[in-house]
Amino acid sequence: MTEALRKAGVPENAFGFEGSVQNRLDSEALEKLVAWKAWSGVDNDGMRFIQQISEDGRIAFHNNASLLVGTTWTEDDKFFVKFRTSMLGRKDCGHIYRNPAVTRHEQNEYVRVALGTIYYFTVQ
């Protein structure tokens, strides 16, 4: 099915985002970015968000439209998140990249590719 979607011209990532392999975080870098951290920034539509992740992978995510709790983990250089009340409890996974056009003031040091949106964020 994925191959058929590619042939039809559907981009693999939301909004056709293409990050460079050189800027993509590996599993070791992701682990440092995740445990006991807070991320804040904006999504592709400019909606502000904040999320906190505990050492055991529990996550609380908040934006103007929702407050979600769930679990996170890293695997094969990807960041996974699963909220029981979102996407019918399915996992959402994608790569995280260093943003070469970084401006910490704009909270866009990193880029997370997710299903349906792109998150630009800074770790606090």
Secondary structure, 3 states (H helix, E strand, C coil): CHHHHHHCCCCCCHHHCCCCHHHECCHHHHHHHHCCEEEEEEECCCCEEEEEECCCCEEEEEECCCEEEEEEEEECCEEEEEECCCHHHCEEEECEEECCCCCHHHCCCEEEEECCEEEEEEEC
